C-alpha cells in the first residue's frame, strides 16, 4: 500500500470514529498505535509543547510549568522511563558510577571478597501490580572487564527471559538500571 492510500485510509477511520476534519488531517500520518489509541480513548494525543513554542518563535521558558509537567509525565509513561520520586518505594541509590567505570578492591572495608576477577553491582527498578516502584540490586561477575552497555544488554536479556519473568508479578522497568559498584580482586 502506498503512502497516499494509507493516509486516506487513516483519515477515513478517524472521521468514522467522530474526529473533526482538522483533527483527522492532523493525525492521519501518525503511527498505527497512536491512531488506535486515539480512536479507543476518543481524544487527540497531546501536542509537544516544546515544538509549539519553537513554532511560535518562543523559548521553553515561556511554556507554563503545568503543561510541561503533564507532557513529561506522559512521555515517561510511554517510554517506561524512571517515574517521579513520589512513586518510588525505597531509597534510590546515591553512589551511582557515572562516566568511566572506576574499580574498587574487593575484600576491603565493607566490600565483600568476590572470587571472580571483576564484579558489577547494578541497581534497577521493578513495577509492582499496584503501580508502585521499588529499587532492587543484582550482581554480575566476569573474568574480563565489561563496558556499561554490555552490562545493560545482559540485564535486559536476563529480565526479558520469559521463563524467569513469568514467575514474578513485579515487572522490570526497562532503562532504569544504574551501576552502583565495580570491584576487582
C-alpha positions in Angstrom: 0.0 0.0 0.0 1.5 3.4 -0.9 1.7 6.4 1.4 -1.3 8.3 0.0 -3.5 5.2 0.2 -2.5 4.8 3.8 -3.2 8.4 4.6 -6.6 8.3 3.0 -7.5 5.1 4.9 -6.4 6.6 8.3 -8.3 9.8 7.6 -11.5 7.8 6.9 -11.0 5.7 10.0 -10.6 8.8 12.2 -13.6 10.6 10.6 -15.7 7.5 11.1 -14.7 7.5 14.8 -16.1 11.0 15.2 -13.0 13.2 14.8 -13.3 16.6 13.1 -11.8 17.2 9.7 -8.9 19.2 11.2 -8.1 16.6 13.8 -8.3 13.7 11.3 -6.0 15.6 9.0 -3.5 16.2 11.8 -3.5 12.6 13.0 -3.7 10.7 9.7 0.1 10.4 9.3 0.6 9.1 12.8 1.7 5.6 13.7 -0.9 2.8 13.8 -0.6 2.5 17.5 -1.2 6.3 18.1 -4.3 6.2 15.8 -5.7 3.1 17.6 -5.1 4.8 20.9 -6.8 8.0 19.7 -9.9 6.1 18.4 -10.0 4.0 21.6 -9.9 7.0 24.0 -11.7 9.4 21.7 -9.1 12.1 22.4 -6.3 13.6 20.4 -2.8 13.0 21.6 -1.2 15.9 23.3 1.0 18.2 21.1 4.6 18.6 22.0 4.8 21.9 23.9 8.5 22.5 23.0 7.7 22.2 19.3 4.7 24.5 19.7 6.8 27.2 21.4 9.5 26.9 18.8 6.9 27.3 16.0 5.8 30.5 17.6 9.3 31.8 17.9 9.3 31.4 21.7 11.7 29.7 24.1 11.0 26.8 26.5 10.9 29.4 29.4 7.6 30.7 28.1 5.8 27.3 28.4 3.5 27.1 31.5 5.1 24.8 34.2 1.9 22.7 34.5 1.8 22.0 30.8 5.5 20.8 30.9 4.7 18.5 33.9 1.8 16.8 32.2 3.9 16.4 29.0 6.9 14.9 30.8 4.8 12.6 32.9 3.1 11.3 29.7 6.5 10.8 27.9 7.8 8.8 30.9 4.7 6.7 30.9 5.1 6.0 27.2 8.7 5.2 27.3 8.7 3.3 30.5 11.4 5.5 31.9 12.0 6.4 35.5 9.0 7.9 37.2 9.0 10.8 39.6 10.4 10.1 43.1 6.9 10.3 44.6 6.1 6.8 43.1 9.3 5.1 44.3 9.4 2.7 47.2 12.7 2.6 49.0 15.6 4.9 48.6 17.2 5.4 45.2 20.9 4.6 45.1 23.2 7.6 45.8 26.5 6.0 44.8 25.9 5.8 41.1 29.0 5.4 39.0 28.8 8.0 36.2 31.2 8.1 33.3 34.1 5.7 33.1 34.0 2.7 35.5 36.3 3.1 38.5 37.0 -0.3 40.2 37.4 -0.7 43.9 39.3 -3.6 45.5 37.0 -6.3 46.8 37.5 -7.6 50.4 38.4 -4.2 51.8 36.2 -2.3 54.3 32.5 -3.3 53.9 33.0 -4.7 50.4 32.7 -8.5 50.3 35.5 -10.6 48.8 34.5 -11.7 45.3 36.1 -14.8 43.7 35.7 -13.5 40.1 38.2 -11.0 38.8 35.5 -8.4 38.0 32.2 -7.9 39.8 29.5 -5.3 39.0 26.6 -4.3 41.3 23.6 -2.9 39.4 20.5 -1.2 40.8 17.3 -1.4 38.8 13.6 -0.7 39.4 10.6 -3.1 39.3 7.0 -2.1 39.0 4.6 -3.9 41.3 1.0 -4.7 40.3 -0.3 -1.8 42.4 1.8 0.6 40.3 4.5 1.4 42.9 8.2 1.1 42.1 11.0 -0.4 44.1 14.7 -0.5 43.7 16.4 -3.9 43.5 20.0 -5.0 43.1 21.8 -7.6 41.1 25.4 -8.6 40.9 27.2 -9.7 37.7 30.6 -11.4 37.8 33.1 -11.7 35.0 36.6 -12.8 34.2 37.0 -9.9 31.8 36.3 -6.1 32.0 32.8 -5.1 30.8 31.5 -1.8 29.4 28.3 -0.4 30.7 26.4 -1.1 27.5 27.4 -4.8 27.8 26.0 -4.9 31.4 22.7 -3.2 30.3 22.3 -5.7 27.4 22.9 -8.6 29.8 20.4 -7.3 32.3 17.8 -6.6 29.6 18.3 -10.1 28.2 18.0 -11.7 31.7 14.9 -9.7 32.6 13.2 -10.4 29.3 13.6 -14.1 29.6 10.0 -15.4 29.8 10.9 -18.4 32.0 12.1 -16.1 34.7 9.7 -13.1 34.3 6.5 -15.2 34.4 7.4 -16.4 37.9 7.1 -12.9 39.4 4.2 -10.5 39.5 6.6 -7.4 39.5 7.8 -6.2 36.2 11.3 -4.9 35.3 11.4 -1.2 34.3 13.4 -1.0 31.1 16.1 1.7 31.1 16.1 2.1 34.9 19.4 0.3 35.6 22.3 2.2 37.1 25.8 0.9 38.0 26.4 1.4 41.8 29.6 -0.7 42.3 32.5 -2.1 40.3 35.0 -4.3 42.1 38.2 -6.2 41.2 40.0 -8.7 43.3 
